[in-house]
Amino acid sequence: MKVLMTNGTTAFLRTLKEKHPEANIRILENATNALAYYEGNNTDLFVEERIYETVDYVGDVKEEGFVVMNHIPVTDEGRPIFEDRFKNRQGKIESMPGFQALRVLKPASGHTYVVFTQWDDERSFQNWVESSSFQEAHKRGDDEKEKKPPYSAGPSYVHHYRVID
């Protein structure tokens, strides 16, 4: 499954959604940014989009919710390591109250993957971050704590959004 994303003003992105009602575009917004998110096979929706392939996915992206996008730069050599880590994950996030969806997205160009999670609300996400399951899923050995992961091509960064449509 392909994922397309593009940024713009909320008003502009709503016109894209209205222009393509069959496409099931989600509009996401935070205090400084708005984003259109689409899953499917139609690649003619946006003029300037970022295209991703789905490495792993669980659940359906809903019309309402709190979205966290963790952007992780990955080296070319590290792609198999990074992808394998998610393909072999233990799946504990799915059992968390408030969990809606997960997408691990591989960029068609560039080197920054996106780990997309959707939650009922921000509190559900915070409960996941504070859980022992989260700690287990993100633990590294003592000798790895000082080093960056072997797949890392730089620091990761996170964006939070609310689905508004």
N, C-alpha and C positions, 0 to 999 in steps of 0.2 A: 504494500500500500504506500502511495506517495502522500507526503504532507507538503503543503505550500503555505508560506507565511509572507505577509507584506505589512509594512507600517504605513501610517498616515493619520490624519485627523479622524476622530470618531465619526464626524459627519460624512467625510469622504468614504470611509470604510463601509458605512451603512448604505451608501449609494451602490457600492460594489455588491453588497449582499442583496439589495433590491433588484439589481440588474440580473443576478443569477440566483433566483429563488430555489431552483432545483439543486444547487450545489451544497447546501447545508453548511454555509460559512458561519463560523463563530467569531464574534467581535469581543476582544479582550481589551481591558483598559486598566491603567494605573494612574498615579498622579501626574506622570510626565509623558505617557506614551500610550498609543493605541495600536492594536495589532489585529489583522484578519488571519484566521486559522482555518485551513481547509484540509480534509482528508479525502482521497479518492483518486480517480484516474484522469480528471479533467485538468489539463495543464494550460488552458487558455483563459484563466480567470483574471489574472493579475498582469499588469504590464511589467512590473519589477518585483519578482518574488524570489524567495529563498526556497529551494527545493530540497527535500529530505526523503530518504528511504527509511522505512520502519524496520528497525532491528528487532525490537520486542514491543509487544503491546498487550494490554489487559484492559477490559472494560470499554465503555463507550464514552466519548467526550460529550458531556451534557450541556444543555442550554443555560444552566446556572451553575455557579461554583467558584471556587478559589483555585487559581492555577499557579504553580511554581515551575519555572523553567530554569534549570541548571545548565549553563553553557560551559562545556568542557572541551578545551583545545586538546586534540589528540595527534600525536605524531603519526606519520604514515606507517612506520614499523609497529606502532602501538595499537593500531586499529584492531587487529585480531585479539589482542589481549583485552582491550576495553570491551569489545563486543562479546567475547566469551564470558567475561565477568557478569554481564547482564543476562545472557542466554542461560547461564547456570545459576542464577540467583535462587534463593530459597523461597521467594514468593510471599514473604511475611507481610509486605505492605498491603496486599489485597485483603488481609483479614482485619486491618485497622478500621475502627468505626469512622465513618465519614469519607473513606476512600471511594473515588469514582473511576479514575482512569490513570493509566501509565503508558507513556510512549518513550521509547529510546530511538532517537532520530539521528541518522547518519547523513551528513551533508553531501549533496551532489557535487558541490565545489567548496573548496576551503577545508579547514580541518577542525571546525568547532561543532561537536555533537551537541544535541539538546536532550536532556532528560526532563520530560514533561510529566508532571503529575497534576491531577485535578482532585479536589476535595470538596466536601459539602460547604466548608467554611474555613477561615484561617485557623480557628481553634483546633479543628480536626488535624490540620497539617502540623500545628505546634505539638499536639499530643503525639503524633508520629515521631517528630524530632526528639522529643523527650522520652520516648519509649526504649525499653531494652532491646526490642527488635531492631530499631534504627541503629543503636549502638553496635549490635551484632553485625548488621549488614555493612556497616562502614568501618569496622575495626581493622587495624593493620598491626602487624607485629611491632615489637619495641624498636627493632632495628630499622623499620620502615617509617616510623613516625617522623624522623628528622629529614627523610628524603622525600622528594616528589615521587608520585607513582611512575612506574616504568613507561607508561603510555603518555605521560603529560607533555604537552607542547606549550605550557604556560599556565598562568593562574586561571581558575574557573571564576565565573560570576553568575549571580542569580537575579532573576526578575520575577516579581509577583504581580498577578493580574486578577481581576474579577471578570467573569464572563457577563457581559451586559445585555446580550441578545440571545 
